[in-house]
Amino acid sequence: MKKILTFINLFLDYLSVERGLADNTIIAYHYDLKKFVYYLKRENLDFLDASNKGLISQYSLYLKEMGLGINSVSRNLVALKMFLRFLHAENLIKEDRGSLIEFPRLNKKLPHILSLREIDVLLDENNFKGHLGLRDQAILELLYASGLRVSEIINLQLDNISMENKMLRCLGKGSKERMIPFGKKAYQALEIYVKKSRSKLIRNSELNILFLNSKGKKLSRQGIFYLIKKYAKKSGIEKKITPHTLRHTLATHLIENGADLRSVQEILGHANISTTQIYTHVSRKWIKQEYYKAFPRV
């Protein structure tokens, strides 16, 4: 068992150093592989035993018996497949056991989005009071205008923003850099925050982080989740809203208004355009709903 734990640590180092994956992604892989280790321990199995041809399929069945959904089972198997392929590439195991893994068919869930009316209600300037309110307004406006992930917005630097060009530079997943435009409302909220609010929050003049908490330090992921829930409740929006909801909403609104998939892919930082294509389905669903609302012959 010690050997597999050593191998997992080598794999996680590889993901961090050579693949440049984000810390949260590496933590997720570690969490998923812990399940595999627990299963081996429970069943008193040695994953290096090449004679056990049914190990992978047995583990897949075990994940389903745990009550995990198809998407969660698939995610766990992806982690295991990458781990086994890494071990084979490093000559730590003789066979590529990852090739034995078969994935269940995924249930693609359409992301939840906000309507334009709900966005207007959420971002109503009357919701935001005081220095922290100005900061929160800038954060929400920028999340909707740019489609940034939580990790991306909390790590934004002052010099990542070009106010003159209404563009921001973002370092996303896999340390890939992209340039994203933002609109007039986000520009105005950012300008007011930087001039009137950030100067009241800053404690260390050398800190270049754009958005600060009440102690003058970088905001946490939990802080962003909290403020979105706070303003959703304040606005009377009953839908469950997360930072990703604003990302999904931006993508859908762009496509509904004629943006091409490649542009939306670039803005969101998707490695594969198939990930972006889901928003065309969301848009079609919205169109269908609007049609039946308006069609006179019921």
Secondary structure, 3 states (H helix, E strand, C coil): CHHHHHHHHHHHHHHHHCCCCCHHHHHHHHHHHHHHHHHHHHHCCCCCCCCCCCHHHHHHHHHHHCCCCHHHHHHHHHHHHHHHHHHHHCCCCCCCHHHHCCCCCCCCCCCCCCCHHHHHHHCCHHHCCHHHHHHHHHHHHHHHHHCCCHHHHHCCEHHHEECCCCEEEEECHHHCEEEEECCHHHHHHHHHHHHHHHHHHCCCCCCCECCECCCCCECCHHHHHHHHHHHHHHCCCCCCCCHHHHHHHHHHHHHHCCCCHHHHHHHHCCCCHHHHCHHHHHHHHHHHHHHHHHCCCC
